[in-house]
Amino acid sequence: MCDADKLDDRGCKGAPDWIVEIVSPSSKQMDYYTKLFKYRTAGVREYWLVDSDKNLVLVYNFEHGTSEPYTLQDSVKTGIYEDLWIDFSAMKMNGSY
């Protein structure tokens, strides 16, 4: 969350700014299509899909209307945080690095 006004004692009010979704085989269709549409229309600013089966990180920046593919060997910069990078190569994902 970037906006602290969205938080209260019960949790988040409104859409989170950034969502990172780890795709599982049983939810691929929901993650790639249903959630993508719902998050975009709800006001999420950035949505990342991490799919270890495909060695893929899809970054959707809804504020700029862009999407970029990366691999699990890449270091990926967030679009909504100025100095935040996620180095996927340093993480163990589904038995690989």
Backbone as a chain_set.jsonl record, in Angstrom:
{"seq": "MCDADKLDDRGCKGAPDWIVEIVSPSSKQMDYYTKLFKYRTAGVREYWLVDSDKNLVLVYNFEHGTSEPYTLQDSVKTGIYEDLWIDFSAMKMNGSY", "coords": {"N": [[0.832, -1.18, 0.0], [0.577, 2.154, -0.871], [-0.773, 4.35, -0.009], [-1.469, 5.309, 3.069], [-3.923, 6.016, 4.111], [-5.707, 4.175, 3.2], [-5.673, 2.086, 4.923], [-6.995, 0.479, 7.787], [-8.076, -0.699, 11.058], [-9.194, -3.109, 10.326], [-8.007, -3.831, 7.974], [-7.272, -3.402, 4.51], [-8.803, -0.76, 2.804], [-10.289, -0.439, -0.18], [-8.533, -0.746, -3.336], [-5.384, -2.463, -3.417], [-2.139, -1.049, -4.107], [-0.168, -2.485, -5.443], [0.127, -5.726, -6.66], [1.446, -8.941, -6.392], [1.248, -11.892, -7.917], [1.54, -15.311, -7.506], [1.472, -17.743, -9.772], [-0.422, -20.686, -9.884], [-0.798, -24.084, -11.036], [-3.511, -24.819, -10.909], [-4.898, -22.441, -10.958], [-4.373, -20.897, -13.183], [-5.937, -19.833, -15.386], [-7.699, -18.143, -14.023], [-5.866, -16.352, -12.821], [-4.478, -15.216, -15.027], [-6.502, -14.069, -16.579], [-9.19, -13.488, -15.343], [-8.531, -12.294, -12.784], [-6.707, -10.374, -13.669], [-8.342, -8.63, -15.189], [-10.193, -7.835, -13.176], [-8.519, -6.634, -11.226], [-7.393, -4.531, -12.677], [-9.666, -2.944, -13.272], [-10.461, -2.347, -10.689], [-8.678, -0.534, -9.697], [-6.061, -1.139, -9.021], [-2.658, -0.383, -9.204], [-0.359, -1.653, -10.202], [0.331, -4.906, -11.407], [1.74, -8.031, -11.009], [2.464, -11.076, -12.512], [3.75, -14.103, -11.641], [5.081, -16.832, -13.019], [6.322, -19.803, -12.591], [6.399, -22.183, -14.03], [6.536, -21.353, -16.661], [8.804, -19.848, -16.626], [8.527, -17.061, -16.278], [7.787, -13.635, -15.713], [5.272, -11.471, -15.728], [4.672, -8.099, -16.036], [2.325, -5.795, -15.364], [1.619, -2.506, -15.776], [-0.775, -0.585, -14.895], [-1.275, 2.14, -14.701], [0.225, 3.318, -16.712], [-0.584, 1.868, -18.853], [0.899, -0.293, -19.825], [2.63, -3.402, -20.477], [5.116, -5.75, -19.615], [7.269, -8.455, -20.349], [9.334, -10.573, -18.361], [12.012, -12.739, -17.225], [12.6, -15.389, -14.818], [15.205, -15.058, -14.204], [15.785, -12.451, -14.212], [16.253, -9.102, -12.904], [13.833, -7.024, -11.726], [12.367, -3.872, -12.004], [10.07, -2.056, -10.071], [7.222, -0.234, -11.191], [5.825, 1.621, -9.732], [7.154, 2.281, -7.438], [9.938, 4.14, -6.695], [12.651, 3.297, -6.173], [12.752, 0.475, -6.029], [13.655, -2.779, -6.682], [13.182, -6.126, -7.72], [14.96, -8.992, -7.451], [14.727, -11.726, -9.105], [16.397, -13.827, -9.732], [17.769, -14.403, -7.439], [16.053, -15.802, -5.896], [14.568, -18.855, -4.837], [12.648, -20.686, -6.906], [10.243, -22.948, -7.343], [12.01, -25.165, -7.221], [14.162, -24.274, -8.729], [16.719, -21.817, -9.541]], "CA": [[0.0, 0.0, 0.0], [1.284, 3.439, -0.886], [-1.626, 5.328, 0.651], [-1.788, 4.844, 4.424], [-5.339, 6.288, 4.381], [-6.483, 3.002, 2.801], [-5.552, 1.068, 5.961], [-7.622, 0.671, 9.085], [-7.895, -1.855, 11.945], [-9.692, -4.322, 9.679], [-7.217, -4.133, 6.788], [-7.197, -2.472, 3.391], [-10.026, -0.235, 2.208], [-9.979, -0.107, -1.567], [-7.581, -1.608, -4.047], [-3.957, -2.279, -3.13], [-1.405, -0.398, -5.191], [0.69, -3.431, -6.154], [-0.162, -7.13, -6.367], [2.318, -9.939, -7.005], [0.495, -13.157, -7.919], [2.291, -16.505, -7.866], [0.537, -18.569, -10.533], [-0.397, -22.122, -9.633], [-1.43, -24.786, -12.161], [-4.971, -24.887, -10.784], [-5.542, -21.125, -11.054], [-3.792, -20.122, -14.292], [-6.934, -19.058, -16.135], [-8.19, -17.076, -13.159], [-4.809, -15.363, -12.624], [-4.132, -14.535, -16.278], [-7.633, -13.382, -17.224], [-10.192, -12.942, -14.437], [-7.933, -11.37, -11.821], [-6.129, -9.269, -14.427], [-9.43, -7.692, -15.483], [-10.746, -7.29, -11.928], [-7.562, -5.741, -10.587], [-7.266, -3.312, -13.491], [-10.858, -2.115, -13.107], [-10.616, -1.963, -9.284], [-7.77, 0.559, -9.378], [-4.7, -1.577, -8.718], [-1.741, 0.36, -10.071], [0.594, -2.545, -10.853], [0.034, -6.323, -11.182], [2.783, -8.917, -11.505], [2.17, -12.509, -12.559], [4.983, -14.886, -11.585], [4.737, -18.183, -13.467], [7.582, -20.557, -12.611], [6.337, -23.19, -15.093], [6.89, -20.704, -17.922], [9.973, -19.001, -16.412], [7.971, -15.792, -16.75], [7.216, -12.621, -14.838], [4.565, -10.462, -16.529], [4.468, -6.888, -15.259], [1.298, -4.911, -15.919], [1.548, -1.199, -15.147], [-2.067, -0.084, -15.359], [-1.224, 3.603, -14.798], [0.799, 3.69, -18.009], [-1.14, 1.024, -19.907], [1.964, -1.099, -20.408], [2.954, -4.707, -19.917], [6.46, -6.173, -20.007], [7.645, -9.793, -19.892], [10.677, -10.809, -17.838], [12.224, -14.129, -16.839], [12.956, -15.565, -13.408], [16.617, -14.736, -14.047], [15.901, -11.0, -14.312], [15.978, -8.171, -11.82], [12.731, -6.248, -12.282], [12.055, -2.635, -11.282], [8.651, -1.722, -9.964], [6.874, 1.018, -11.843], [5.175, 2.565, -8.822], [8.101, 2.637, -6.382], [11.085, 4.686, -7.414], [13.929, 2.607, -5.99], [12.55, -0.918, -5.638], [13.92, -3.808, -7.673], [13.066, -7.494, -7.227], [15.912, -9.847, -8.164], [14.165, -13.068, -9.115], [17.46, -14.829, -9.828], [18.227, -14.7, -6.088], [15.002, -16.549, -5.206], [14.349, -20.234, -5.238], [11.294, -20.777, -7.428], [9.85, -24.278, -7.848], [13.153, -26.045, -7.383], [15.227, -23.709, -9.56], [17.159, -20.484, -9.147]], "C": [[0.876, 1.244, 0.0], [0.535, 4.485, -0.071], [-2.066, 4.792, 2.005], [-3.251, 5.099, 4.784], [-6.229, 5.113, 3.991], [-6.47, 1.914, 3.87], [-6.321, 1.459, 7.212], [-7.42, -0.595, 9.918], [-8.319, -3.169, 11.301], [-8.899, -4.693, 8.428], [-7.244, -3.011, 5.774], [-8.597, -2.061, 2.931], [-9.69, 0.195, 0.788], [-8.931, -1.037, -2.132], [-6.16, -1.384, -3.556], [-3.262, -1.672, -4.343], [-0.67, -1.403, -6.066], [0.332, -4.837, -5.703], [0.84, -7.991, -7.121], [1.616, -11.279, -6.823], [1.43, -14.284, -8.348], [1.297, -17.475, -8.501], [0.693, -20.032, -10.132], [-1.127, -22.815, -10.781], [-2.957, -24.787, -12.1], [-5.665, -23.541, -10.97], [-5.058, -20.286, -12.228], [-4.813, -19.254, -15.017], [-7.448, -17.89, -15.295], [-7.139, -15.977, -13.0], [-4.536, -14.548, -13.88], [-5.273, -13.71, -16.863], [-8.558, -12.715, -16.22], [-9.597, -11.915, -13.486], [-7.318, -10.166, -12.519], [-7.19, -8.206, -14.699], [-9.954, -7.03, -14.211], [-9.795, -6.298, -11.268], [-7.425, -4.434, -11.36], [-8.46, -2.392, -13.268], [-11.064, -1.645, -11.668], [-9.686, -0.818, -8.876], [-6.398, 0.143, -8.897], [-3.762, -0.885, -9.697], [-0.798, -0.55, -10.846], [0.305, -3.992, -10.427], [1.131, -7.16, -11.812], [2.285, -10.351, -11.436], [3.5, -13.254, -12.619], [4.616, -16.333, -11.881], [6.024, -18.991, -13.609], [7.573, -21.639, -13.683], [6.785, -22.631, -16.436], [8.167, -19.865, -17.831], [9.645, -17.552, -16.799], [7.492, -14.926, -15.594], [6.583, -11.587, -15.767], [4.25, -9.281, -15.631], [3.477, -6.0, -16.001], [1.302, -3.616, -15.115], [0.288, -0.529, -15.684], [-2.081, 1.434, -15.481], [-0.719, 4.062, -16.159], [0.271, 2.851, -19.163], [-0.107, 0.143, -20.58], [2.029, -2.477, -19.755], [4.305, -5.131, -20.473], [6.707, -7.581, -19.506], [9.096, -9.822, -19.413], [10.804, -12.307, -17.551], [12.553, -14.179, -15.347], [14.452, -15.393, -13.161], [16.853, -13.229, -14.041], [15.729, -10.313, -12.959], [14.976, -7.171, -12.383], [12.452, -5.042, -11.396], [10.546, -2.433, -11.232], [8.406, -0.377, -10.631], [6.327, 2.057, -10.889], [6.047, 2.967, -7.637], [9.418, 3.006, -7.05], [12.344, 3.823, -7.334], [13.792, 1.149, -5.586], [12.721, -1.846, -6.823], [13.727, -5.153, -7.0], [13.983, -8.355, -8.095], [15.418, -11.285, -8.079], [15.242, -14.146, -9.18], [17.983, -15.23, -8.447], [17.21, -15.524, -5.291], [14.908, -17.971, -5.713], [12.878, -20.371, -5.638], [11.074, -22.168, -7.999], [11.058, -25.166, -8.154], [14.281, -25.513, -8.249], [15.62, -22.336, -9.024], [17.077, -19.562, -10.325]], "O": [[1.811, 1.355, 0.793], [1.143, 5.397, 0.49], [-2.934, 3.922, 2.082], [-3.771, 4.448, 5.69], [-7.386, 5.056, 4.405], [-7.183, 0.918, 3.74], [-6.3, 2.614, 7.639], [-6.663, -1.478, 9.515], [-7.844, -4.233, 11.699], [-9.104, -5.773, 7.875], [-7.24, -1.83, 6.124], [-9.46, -2.907, 2.7], [-8.884, 1.104, 0.588], [-8.501, -1.99, -1.482], [-5.765, -0.246, -3.303], [-3.751, -1.776, -5.468], [-0.554, -1.213, -7.277], [0.244, -5.108, -4.505], [1.063, -7.808, -8.318], [1.42, -11.738, -5.698], [2.037, -14.225, -9.418], [0.386, -17.965, -7.833], [1.808, -20.548, -10.053], [-1.979, -22.208, -11.429], [-3.619, -24.759, -13.137], [-6.885, -23.493, -11.124], [-5.308, -19.081, -12.266], [-4.575, -18.067, -15.236], [-7.61, -16.779, -15.8], [-7.477, -14.794, -13.039], [-4.379, -13.329, -13.809], [-5.022, -12.74, -17.577], [-8.7, -11.492, -16.239], [-10.096, -10.793, -13.388], [-7.4, -9.049, -12.009], [-6.959, -7.02, -14.466], [-10.139, -5.813, -14.169], [-10.221, -5.24, -10.804], [-7.35, -3.358, -10.766], [-8.286, -1.186, -13.092], [-11.761, -0.657, -11.437], [-9.884, -0.202, -7.829], [-5.638, 0.98, -8.412], [-4.051, -0.812, -10.892], [-0.467, -0.272, -11.999], [0.067, -4.27, -9.252], [1.423, -7.024, -13.0], [1.749, -10.783, -10.416], [4.285, -13.055, -13.547], [3.925, -16.981, -11.095], [6.729, -18.882, -14.612], [8.633, -21.989, -14.202], [7.349, -23.354, -17.257], [8.577, -19.245, -18.812], [10.385, -16.91, -17.543], [6.883, -15.406, -14.637], [7.288, -10.905, -16.51], [3.628, -9.444, -14.581], [3.743, -5.522, -17.103], [1.022, -3.623, -13.917], [0.284, 0.024, -16.784], [-2.834, 1.97, -16.294], [-1.179, 5.071, -16.693], [0.627, 3.085, -20.318], [-0.215, -0.142, -21.773], [1.55, -2.684, -18.64], [4.607, -4.906, -21.645], [6.393, -7.886, -18.355], [9.968, -9.173, -19.991], [9.823, -13.047, -17.625], [12.757, -13.149, -14.705], [14.917, -15.562, -12.034], [17.987, -12.777, -13.883], [15.151, -10.86, -12.02], [15.239, -6.537, -13.405], [12.318, -5.175, -10.179], [9.844, -2.617, -12.227], [9.269, 0.5, -10.635], [6.355, 3.25, -11.191], [5.708, 3.9, -6.909], [9.938, 2.256, -7.875], [13.029, 3.643, -8.34], [14.644, 0.635, -4.861], [12.03, -1.723, -7.834], [14.071, -5.312, -5.829], [13.809, -8.438, -9.311], [15.666, -11.977, -7.091], [15.016, -15.267, -8.726], [18.581, -16.296, -8.305], [17.471, -15.9, -4.149], [15.146, -18.241, -6.89], [11.981, -20.194, -4.815], [11.655, -22.523, -9.024], [11.123, -25.823, -9.193], [15.261, -26.22, -8.484], [14.942, -21.77, -8.167], [17.405, -18.381, -10.209]]}, "num_chains": 1, "name": "protein.A"}
